[in-house]
């Protein structure tokens, strides 16, 4: 157990590799209650969120969920978030934010709030469990009044979950199919026990922060504090799809309009290493012995059975197939630039 943004979190229950492989082949269960859950009400909730995040909120269909960013006035990333538009809820709009950024984002929202917007932090009175893997929907289905298989990817709905009112969404952070469940905090332990029993029956298990990190890295998903920060803009992070500039106004919009066409910015890319040494955050990426980038996340991939890394590199060295080296404790380990993600599920 470790402290993570003020929450006591499990790094692993058994082993990181066991939990990783269980998620890829059956199902992994992740207690992600540390993620911030912010609800919005009032007549201006939709227009307010549309004026805060980089992705268009106006016109979202009930049940739809969108990945978006919150940026500062310079276009730097304050956080990456999920915007929920729920069909039958007293708070039709919700944000899920990163635990380490929750207080920062709450303060940012409050500083931009209009009179007809209600902002409510529901993090501590709710819990959130991610059920991920090829058998995730199978074990979640008997516990939910809404069949998760009936939901399109990045859609959600209010649902009775294990006898209590909650929210189920077809979302996740592992590169696998699955769902995430939000329930009242008091109902979470019983739900967790039911999910663990069901997962064990199909070859799955509970999984901690370690497996969550190796899974998202294989899936090429950025992590705030590593690939994302206030010093990084969405375009160099490879998140242009999450930025809608046309006919919109939000903090950082004008700066992003200028950055969009800027050439020669360091860009986020992936590397596969030829040897067995594992690259770590902060390690330099070299070309002809000269630094041209740096690693932001690295691991030994349990699925690919080789070291992999994500990071930022000068645009001239970002093309897939480019040969570079990663300085691993003074030794230049050969590495090849690859397109992200490293892993993509086949079904």
ABEGO torsion letter per residue (X at the ends): XBBBGGBBBBABABBAAAAAAAAAABBBBBBAAABBBBBBBEAAAAAAAAAABABBABGBBBGBBBBBBBBBAAGBBABBBBBBBBABBABABBBBBBAAAAAAAAAAAAAABBAABBBBBAAAABBBBBBBEAAAAAAAAAABABBAAABBBGBBBBBBBGGBBBBBBBBEAAGBBEBBBBBBAAAAAAAAAAAAAAAAAAGBBBBBAAAAAAAAAAAGBBBBGBABBAABBAAAAGAAAABBABGBBBBGAAAAAAAAABBGBBBBBBBBBABABBBBBGBBBBBGGBBAEBBABBBBBAAAGBBBBBEBBBAAAABBGBBBBBBBGGBBBBBBBBBOBABBBAX
